[in-house]
Amino acid sequence: MTGSISGEDTRSVDAYGLLNHPLRHRVLLELPNHDNPVRLPVLADSIRSSEIGGNATPHDDTADSEAMRIELHHNHLPKLAAAGWVEYDSETRTIRYESRIETIQSALRTAADGLDQVRAAYDERTAGLDSRQE
């Protein structure tokens, strides 16, 4: 995979599909904590560090850290780029996100709204079941 990967507007993107993987969700939460653009190893180290309670050292070359970089590079960042949520340059391994923050926040709100609707429907259904049992 070479060159820049960037996507179209996310209004028609399946936000649930993108957010259903915890690593993609973590990327979107972590990006604003870094300068723009951010290099892949820096982002991966930051995510890894937060996952293990802040005890990872920068550029930790353990198998888990390398596996995360590979997974981000080949799977998650291209998907986020194809959706237009980030720009990912696979040659320089840099992620650009600044111009897309509003789009990302909108998608996160849409996903949260959808979850609220599911939760309300579930509560309504379980309340109906509870009333039948009485």
C-alpha positions, -999 to +999 in steps of 0.1 A: +000+000+000+016+033-010+006+069-013-020+089+004-053+074+013-082+098+018-119+094+017-151+111+009-175+129+032-187+106+061-224+116+061-233+083+044-207+062+063-218+035+086-206+050+119-214+018+138-194-002+115-164+020+120-168+023+157-175-013+164-138-021+167-124-008+199-090+001+183-106+024+157-127+040+185-095+045+205-077+061+175-104+087+172-104+095+209-066+096+210-059+118+179-069+152+194-042+146+221-014+149+195+000+174+171-014+173+136-002+153+117+008+125+140+031+097+131+018+062+134+044+050+159+036+079+182-001+072+180+003+035+185+026+040+215+002+064+230-028+040+226-007+011+239+005+032+269-031+041+278-042+004+275-016-007+301-021+022+325+005+046+312+034+022+318+046+017+283+078+035+272+078+055+239+087+033+209+083+001+229+093-026+204+075-055+220+056-079+198+022-064+210+032-028+201+045-039+166+013-059+161-008-029+169+012-007+144+007-033+117-030-037+125-034+001+124-014+005+092-031-023+072-066-023+086-079+005+108-063+036+094-072+028+058-108+022+068-109+055+087-093+072+057-118+056+032-146+070+053-130+104+052-125+106+090-087+109+087-061+113+060-035+085+061-003+086+042+010+051+042+044+060+029+053+084+056+029+067+081+014+100+091-022+106+101-039+140+095-072+147+112-076+184+119-099+193+090-121+163+099-127+169+136-162+182+130-170+152+108-157+128+134-176+145+162-208+144+142-204+107+135-197+100+172-228+120+181-248+100+155-236+068+169-244+079+205-279+090+194-284+056+178-274+038+209-298+060+229-326+049+206-316+012+210-315+016+248-349+033+248-364+006+227-349-021+250-362-003+281-397-001+265-397-037+256-384-050+290-410-028+307-437-045+286-424-079+296-423-069+333-459-057+332-470-091+316-453-110+345-472-091+371 
